[in-house]
């Protein structure tokens, strides 16, 4: 009888590997970096904003008595918190008994994936165009997204007072091809004028916008003698690589530190990205933002009634923009 060859071995164990590879980004930089505010006492939060009005500086005649007085005023900014919950996870009895490639505990993995789902849901909601609202009928409570907070138009619910809404010049909404260094400088000048001082901004930008901004450091010159386009790159000869990445921008009107971001302007109903997601960006004074939790992100388990363990994650929070002035955005889908 001939020897046993590898090809003749019956019921071989399939080589599946012990690691699951996920291509999607798990980073949620805005919710990670925004400062945590005090715990709210109820779903509606309110806080004051103030402007220092311009006053005349004419001289005063000797001996003039004071007959009129003035005072500073404040205006109220407000918004609602919201409850955000995952769809939940469940692992059946039989699913726990079998072994799957890359998974030591199916229950632990499903719970961890559900927690990551809440983090991504939160990041998308925070950087959305959604307006705040109170719970009524079939409508849930909703926290206002960054792009709504920075709108130059009056919001539909609990609008930001007109004195504290950014000027329209703080926004760029034309085609991305028209967003140049000069266009951003104009935005920054308007923001700085509102603050009466240079701005220092963190910009969370979609990848197409990030690439366009990094491209400003690339010089493109038309050679009139040869009719050839000459392009200049930053070249590190020792590393043998072309560098075309710019993260910091400095203008007379202020500084901008950019972060590539993948969760901007997503669709509420599906969570999917839009044409705006990769082309838009928000330019934020992080001192003017707070993420306040009535309930921090929490893992919950549900009673197992025979079908296997199950649970979900949720959080109750409000995103506060303490004062929208001196900030803006790029919002375009083309």
C-alpha angles and dihedrals in degrees: 000000000000122000123267112266125202091247090058097053108116126221096009117188110252116241104235103154127233101254131077113215117212118188098192121097116253095191119118102181101169097054089042095053103035111100120251115244130204119290110269119235095218142005093270115067126189132184136170129251126192139195126200105229121222112257132194119257102201118144125264124235116240111263095019113148123218109250102160133046138192139195140202119259135209132206130210124246118190146169144167129255122227142211113235118189135177124235088252134232136256134183116195125223094256093044088060093053099056128073121237129191114265095009126102095175120016091196093054093045095050091048092049092048090050091052090051088050091058091050091053093044090052094049092051093048093048092052096044135109092241120133122222120257143174123245111265130156107320094349117100127215110273134193118222116256124229095253090054093046090056097046117129089211126078111269118233097237126039091346120211108254112263092243090063102042113106117253115258088245088069088069134071115201104157125100114307091240088069095055102103134163087263090053092052091046089056090052092050093048090055092047092048091049089056091051095037088229142061117291129233108203140181109214119203103196138177117248097254090052091046091053091048092052093047087052091066088078090059113090117217116192129178110222106220092198100053099020088230126137109239115203123194120205133181102257126193101199095187092054092039093226140118114234119208104157124116119179101163127057123186124193133164088257095053153295130292125195111193129210122189108236134188104189104065124128098356125169113269097212098051105014089232123142122254135209086267094058099077096034102046135076142179123226107208140184096216092202087069097057133079132178107207123191125206082182123012118226104294136187115226130188123210124216112273105230094181103292095089137270119315140169147152143215130235144164137196113215148143127215109219125199099197092196123355096200118114094030137092148158149231109232117176139133099198 
